[in-house]
Amino acid sequence: MQGVLTGFAVIAVVIAVGYVLGLRGHLGPQGREVLTKLAFHVASPALLFTTLATADLSVVFSSRLLVTALSTVAAAGVFVAVGVVRGWGVGRTTIGALCSGYVNSGNLGIPIAVYVLGDASLVAPVLLFQLVLVTPVAVTILDLSGGGARGPLWRRLLTPLRNPIALGSLAGVAVAATGLRVPDPVMDPLTLIGNMSVPAVLLAFGISLCGSTMPMRGADREPVLLAVALKAVGQPAVAWALASGVFGLRGAQLLDVVVTSALPAAQNLYTYASTYEVGERLARDAILVSTVVSVPVLVGVAAVLG
């Protein structure tokens, strides 16, 4: 239980600092935009590269990854289906689908893996799956559905190679797959820059809360409710059913996959929404509400399966 509460406490404090910064205007009117661009174009790609360059890619073939992938696709797929029927648009539906199945495996998942599951590496399968596959696919869709959709076909097909998030992920995987060792004079600066990613995202998120209305109001109420329900209840339920019923996982392995699936929507999703200027309020509200709702869900999962 302490790991769950510790992870949420760390996030809450940094977001609160961002809120105070926005309230007092210390970073000026463009503070949130600067932090968002810093995270998206510089810090996050560096973090993805340094994380994946030293990762054990053998986890890709684990049954835990299959559970993670299938539960993510199930949650996101339901949102996409509803979004198509309701006519929410490609960009907005993409952001909502991410909020429905893209878990906070980094700044919240790692401390919870340490304190609740006893091993930080247990969050690696979901982290790799999201960084290597989900993120590049999602940002490519956002690129193609916006300004990136213009131009000749060959240029549109090369969209992933121009996106900093996708480039950081693919470069990291390439280094890990070839077994190359990045020299310290190169890796150390990248690590230092990458360490700015999570604080920048959380601070920008906190600033965005200044002057904002209460969540789940207005035109975004329906997609926010759907995304939160899928993230907090739907995805962990599917993960539990697959892990126990299909893959026969029990004990600590079952706890691992269900806990990671029950994590709330990741804060960096707001960075994507803000960068592409689509579904910003949807992302902000879904992240905030799913984070609050996931506290009792994670405590309950840990109590029942732990």
Secondary structure, 3 states (H helix, E strand, C coil): CHHHHHHHHHHHHHHHHHHHHHHHCCCCCCHHHHHHHHHHHHHHHHHHHHHHHCCCHHHHHCHHHHHHHHHHHHHHHHHHHHHHHHCCCHHHHHHHHHHHHCECCCCCHHHHHHHHHCCHHHHHHHHHHHHHHHHHHHHHHHHHHCHHHCCCHHHHHCHHHHCHHHHHHHHHHHHHHHCCCCCHHHHHHHHHHHCCHHHHHHHHHHHHCCCCCCCCCHHHHHHHHHHHHHHHHHHHHHHHHHHHHHCCCCHHHHHHHHHHHCCCECCHHHHHHHHHCCCHHHHHHHHHHHHHHHHHHHHHHHHHHC
